Amino acid sequence: MIRVAFLGTPGEAVPILLGVADVAEIALVITRPDAAKGRSGRLVAPPVKVIAAERSWRIEQPKRAADIAALIEGIDVAVVAAYGRIIPGSVLEMPRAGFINIHFSILPRWRGASPVVRAILAGDRETGVTLVRMDEGLDTGPTFDTAATAIGEGETAGVLTGRLAEMGADLVRRRLADVVSGAVDATPQDASRATAAGKVTVEEAFLNPHRHTSVAVLRAVRAFNPKPGAWGVVGEERIKVWRAAPAEGLVAPGTAILAGGNVYLGVSDGTVELVEVQPPGKPIMSASAWMNGRRGVPAVFTRP
């Protein structure tokens, strides 16, 4: 049976780990160290570690990527899904069949850390997953296979990522044995078609309804859900917007009003409906509940 070292960290890597386990022996699970969470600073295990512990698989959490080399001796193939670290080039050829990554886009489009967010922000109608041989570049290696899917009109990055994780699990179940045996050839990417999916920052999730169009606002709300959350500033409070919808009517840009039980925000080219928001220190709530708490006083979003 194929002996696999699996490298992954967050929740979206878990379905892929389980998919690998359906067709191969999990000899080793490598994940990031436990991380401090919340104000207490309590250490929390990554989701991949939690699942691996439940299955009694060997777990390693090296502090440096260079330490991986000492862990993978005798491994047939290393499978990577959202591990969160660059693997040194000297390590990539150590397993007999190398390192294989499940990337959440149709390469060469959206190479990099945030392919799902970038696809939604760009208004892509389709995305998918790619089985790719890792090289020293950033998602630049030759590809073995892909699976495509349409992006739902109102689909958030979180929901889409979950679907892609299941698609990646199915792809690795179907193709891992062929990759390891050499039955499937790897195809070089067309670098001229590549686009970059840079890491998401909190600053770029800022909503500026004075300047942003309705399309840009709606895409941002979807793309930055669940991380880091699209946000604006009302008074001195940072308000996160978790759900929004297209709307008609005319409201002054940067102003949110309560009308007919719904909340409408004026943007640069029209209006959007705010559906769910989150004031600081409070749970996610309906936008109408937020405005009712303000006694219906219009909310003016700060112009930068």
C-alpha positions, 0 to 999 in steps of 0.5 A: 500500500502507498505510504503517505506523509500528509501535510495540512493544517486548517479545517479545509485540509481535513476532507483531503486527509480523509480522502488520502486515508481511503486509498493509502496508508497514512504513515505520518501527519505533519501540521503546524504547531498549536496556536494561541487563541483568544484573549486567554492565549490558550493553545489550540490544536489545528483541525488536522491534528485533532482528526489525526489524533482521533485516528491514532496516526503519527503526528509531527509539528515541526517549528521549521519547514527544514525539519521536515526532511528528517521526518519523511524518510521511506515515504512514497509520496507527500500530499499537501493541502493548506499546510501554510509553509513553503517546503524547501526545494531540497526536501521536495524530491525526497519521497519516491513520487515527490510532493503533491499539492491539492490547490484550490483553483484551476492552475495557472489561474490564482497561484498563491495563498488566497485563490478562493478569495481572489476568484470571488473578488474578480467575479470568476464564474468558475473555479476548481481544484488542481492536483499539482507536483510541487516545485520550488516556485509558488504553485508553478509545478506541472499538473496531473488533473483538475476538477471544475465547478461553477461559483454560486451567485451568492456563495461565500469564500467559506462555503466555496472552500468547503465544496472545493475541499470535498472535490479535492478529496475525491480527486486525490482518491481517484488519482493518487495511485496513478500519480505514484505509479507514473500512470499519469503524466504531469503537464507543464503550466502555461505561465503566460496565463498565470495570475497571483492570489496574494495573501489577504489582509485586514486592510483590503477588506475595508468597505468604502461605500463612498467609492465602491460600486455595488458589485465590488461591495457584494463581492467583498462581503462574500470573498472576506466571509469568514476571514477577515470579514468585510468591515466599515466604520460607523462613528468610532465603531468597526462594523463587520458586514457578513451578508449583503444582497442586491437592491434598488433605490437611491440612498446617499453613498456611505449612508445606511437607512432602515426602510420597510424592515430592511437596511439599505446602504448607499454606494457609489453607483446605487444601493445594496441591502445589508442583511447581517452585520456584527457590531464590535463585541456583539454576535452576528445579527440581522442588519434590521436588529442593528438599526433598531438598536440605533433607534432607526438613526441612519448609520454613516460610514466613515469616508477615508 
